[in-house]
Amino acid sequence: MIFSTLEHIFNHISFSIVSIVISIWFFNLLVTELIKPYELSEKGMIPTFLCLTGLLVTRWIYSGHFPLSDLYESLIFLSWSFSLIHRVSYFKKNKNLSAITASSTIFTQGFATSSLLSEIQKPAILVPALQSEWLIMHVSMMILSYAALLCGSLLSAAFLVFTFRKKSNRSFSFKEIQYSYDRSTILRNTSFVSGKNYYKSQLIQQLDFWSYRVISLGFLFLTTGILSGAVWANEAWGSYWSWDPKEIWAFITWMIFAIYLHIRTNKNFPGENSALVAVLGFLIIWICYFGVNLLGIGLHSYGSFTLPSS
């Protein structure tokens, strides 16, 4: 009973803190900057990370197994993974990645604690297929890869948005300078436009740089997760590969990001091409992780759930 109470306390505290952080972020964007949101985010995400860690440890002790046996536990672990990446981005002083990880943490944890998953929030006995030491290795690597790949894909999406805006504003800015007849006005406008373009160029380069780094890390985790899953499958079911729906979509996800890395490292392709592939990968990940569970079929059906009827 005490472990169940601690789990709820950690859950509500972490969700409340990150909700306040995100609310102040949006308030500063819409109204005015009362305090520095980046500093507040770092101060708020520290107790959030600790509470999520405490939640997972409590769940582990309470259930008697590593908390990765169903969709609810994997969502909590995914939320913890986002907060872990947030801590890493803090040491790198990357504000763009920090904003994405903080937002991802609240949305993931919010869904995990919603009424949609209320039936599977209570710990259950592990099914025989999950009673293996490979559970920690395989599932944790897959969830960490999802977190890293999702963050990297969102950075790529931001890269596309800023690149498009920069290209669309460039012609407009030069037209403004062309119709300025006064010499001092021309110099002033040119200085303003060049400074603004320099800032956008730096931002675009950072988004491209970090999306590539984070996706590369996620791809490494994904490869490790798939390989360890194949070894586990051979021990449990006598076959390394069974063309299960989860396995098929995991392979599709791997292929999409392998294509991304190939295009990204090829200098003959512009950066927008690889970013488009990453955005496609963002959708594929959710199909692999969440969409397949709605079907409730295949060898991975223990991770499925049903939506409550109204």
N, C-alpha and C positions, 0 to 999 in steps of 0.2 A: 504493500500500500504506500509506503513512504517513497519508494522509487517511482511509482506512478505519479505521485504528487510532485516530486522533484522534476520529473519529465515535463509536466504541464507548466511548472514555474519557469524552467529554462526556456520552454517554447514561447510562452507569452512575453517574457522579458526581451528575448532576442527579437521577436517580431515587432514589439512596441518600439524598441530603440531604433531599428532600421526604418520603421514607418515614419518616425519623427524626423530622422535624417533626410529621407527622401522628400518629405513635405516641405522642409525648410529649403531644400535645393530648388524645388519648383516655385516656392514663394519668392525666393531671391531672383529667379528668372523672370517672374511676372511683375513683381512690384519693385523692390529696391534691395540692394545688398546691405543688410543690417550687420551681418557677420560673415566671415569668410566661410563659404560652404565646404571648401575642400578640407580645411582644418577641422571643422565640425564633423565631417564624414569620417575622418580618421579616428577622432576621439570616440565617435559612436560605434564604429565597426569593430573596435577592440573588444568591448564587452559583448557585442553580438557574436563575434568569433568564439569567445570563451564560453558563452551560454550554449551555442550550438555544439561545441566540443563536449560540454558537460551533459547536454541532452543525449548525444550519441553514446557516451560512456555509461550514463544511467540506463539507457535502453539496453545496452550490451549486458550489464549486470542483471537487469530486471528480467530480460528474456532468456539469458543464458547462451546467446549466440551473437555473432557480429551483426549489427543492425543493417543488413542488406538483403533481407529475405522477401520483401514485397515492395510494392510501388510506393507506399507511404515512407518506409524507411529509406528507400533509394532517393526519394525527393528531398528528405532531410539531409542525406549525405550530399546530394547535389547542391543544396543551399550552403552547406558547410564548405564544399569545394569552391563555390563562388567567393565566399568570404576568405578562404585561404588564398585564392588568386588576388583578392583585394589587398591582403597583407603584403604579398610579394610586390604588387604594383606600387604600394606605398613606399617600400624601400627603394624602388626605382624612380619614385616621384612622378608617376605617370597619372595625371589627372583624368585623362580620357578613359583609360581602362578602369580606374577607380569608380567613375560614375556608372559605367556599364555593370561592373560586378556588384555594386551596392543595389542597383535597381533589380538585377537578376536575383539577388538574394531574397528580396522582399516578395517578388512575384512567385518565386518557387516555393518559399516557405508558406506564403499565403494560400497557395493552392493545396499544399500538403496538409494544412490544418483546417481546410474548409470542410463543409458538411458532405461534399462529394465523396470523400475518402474516410468518412467517420466509421464505416463498418470494418475497415482493415487497420485502424490505428492501434488496436489492441494487439499486444505481442501474441504470436501463435507458435506452435511447435513446428520446427523445420520439417519440410517434406524430405523423404529419403534422398532425393537427388541433390539436395542442398547440404546434406550432412557430410561435408568434405572440407579439407583444409584449403582447397582451391577457391572456396567462396570469397575469401578476403582478397586474394590475388586477382582473380578474374573480374569480379563485379566492381571492386574499388577502382581498378584501372579503367574500366569502361565508363564509370560515372565521372572520374576525373577527366577522361578524354572528352566526354560530352560538355563538361563545364568549360574546358579550355577552347574547344572548337566553337562553342556557342559564342563565347566572348570574342574570339578572333573573327568570327563571321560578322558580328555586330560592328566591330571596328572596321571591317571591310565595307559594310553598308554605309557607315559614316564617311569613309574615304570616298565612296561613289558620290554621296550627296555633296560634299565640299568640292570635289573635283568638277562636278557638273555646274555648281554655282560659280566657281571661279571662271570656268570657260564662258558661261553666259554673261557674267558681269564684266569680263575683260573688254569685249567689243563696246559695251555701253560706256565704260569709263573712258576709253579713247575717243569716243564720239563727243563726250562732254568736254574733253581737253581741246578737241579740234574746233569747237565753236566758241572757245574763250579767246577773245581778241586781245585783252590786256595782258602784257608780258608778265607782270607780277602775279596775276591770277593763274596764268599757265604754269608758272613755277610752283605756286602753292598747290594747285590741283595735282600736278605731276608728283610732287613730294608726298602728298596724301595718298594717292593711288598706289605709288610704289611701296610705301610703308605698309599699306593695307594688304597688298598682294604678297609682300614678303612674309607677313604674319600667316596668311592663309597657306602659302607654300610650305612654311615650316610645320604647320598643323597637318597638312596633307601628308608630308613626308613622315611625320611621327605616326600617323594612323596606319600608313602602309607598312612602316617598319615594325610596329608592335603587332599588327594583325598577322604578319608573316611569322614573327617569333612565337606568338601564342598558338597559332594554328600548327606550327611545326612541333611544338611541345605536345599539343593535343593529339597529333597524328602518331607520335611516338607512343603515347599512352594507349591509343586505340589499337595500334599494331600489337603491343604487348598484351592487351586485353583479349584480342581475337586469338592469338597464339595460345595463351594460357587457357582460354575457353575450349579450344580444340583438344588440348591435352586432357582437360577435365572431362570433356564429352566422351573421349575414348575410354576413360576409366569408368564412367557412369553408364554409358549406352553402347560401348563397344565400337564406336565409329568417330573419327575425327570431324566429320562433316556430314550433316543429315539434311541439308537444304530446308531447315526449319525457317519459318517466316522471319524470326528474329535474326537468324544467321544470314539470311539473304539480304536483309536491309542493313545489317552491320557491314556486309561486304560492299554493298552499294555506297554506303557512307565512306568506307575506306577508299573506294575507287574515286569518288568525287573529290576528296581532299588530296589524293595522289595526283589527280589532274591539276588541282589548284597549285600544288607545289611544283609540278612540271612547268606550268605556264608562268608561275611567279619567278622561277629561276632562269627562264628563257628570256634573254634580252630582246628578242625579236618581237615579243608581245608587249603591248602597253599594259600598265598596271590595272586599268579598268577591266580587262578581260579576266584576270585572276580574281578580282574582287567580285565580279558577277558569279563566278563559280562558287566562291565562298558563301555568297548569299543563297544560292541554290542549296549548298550544303547545310545551311541553317535550317531550311525546311525539311531536308532529308533526315537530319538528326532527330527532329521531333516526331517524324513518322516512325523512325526506328525505335526511339525510346518510349514514346507515349502512344502513338497510333496503333502499333502492333498489339499493345496490351488490351486495346478495346476489342480486338477480335477474340481473344481468349482461346486461341487454338495453338497447336504445336507443342513442342517439348518445353517451351518457356511459358506455358500457360499459368504457372504459379504466380507470375507477376501481373496477371490480368485483374481487372475490376469491372464492375457493372455500375452504370449511372443510376442513381436512385430515381424511381418513378414518382411522378407528381400525383 
